[in-house]
Amino acid sequence: MGKITIPDDLTNERLRRCGCCDVTWRGTAATGCWVCGSEGIIAAATRIVEDEPAA
């Protein structure tokens, strides 16, 4: 059997953001949003559109 690799976002706590509730927290995919329970996404992978100039 080959070596099983667990992705970083499941083992290491990172800044995560919920797309539904606009809540940010530090945790893993197992620690969900305290408002809706979503696992959220890693905040570094998100882009805040309001901070960008209009097209």
N, C-alpha and C positions, 0 to 999 in steps of 0.2 A: 504494500500500500504506500502511495506517495505521501509526501509531507503535506499536512493541511495548514494553509496560511489563513490567518484571520485578518481581515482588513483593518487598518489603523483606526478608522472611524468607529469600529465596534469595540476596540480595547482601550484606546486612549481618549481621555476627555478632551473635547475641543469645544470651541464656541459654536453653538448651533442656533438656528433661527427657524421659527415656525412661519410658514407662508400664509397660514389661515389667520392666526391671531396677532402676527407682528410682534411676537415675544422672542427674546434672546436669552439663552442660558448656557452654562458650561456643563457638558456632560457627554455621554455616549449615545449610540442609537437606542440603547435600552432605557435611557432616561428620557421620558417624553415631555412634551409641553405640559405645564401644570394647568393650562386652561382647557385644551381640547384633547390632549393625549397623543398628538401627532409626534413621530420621532424627529421631525424637522430635518433640515439639511445643514451641512457644515457652512458656517457663515462666510468663510473665505471663498466659497463657491457661489455666493450670491452677489447681485449687483443692485445697488440702490438707484433706481431710475430718477427719483426726485433730485438727486445731486448732479445729474448730467445736464448739459445745455440742451435746449430744445432743438430739434432737427429743422 
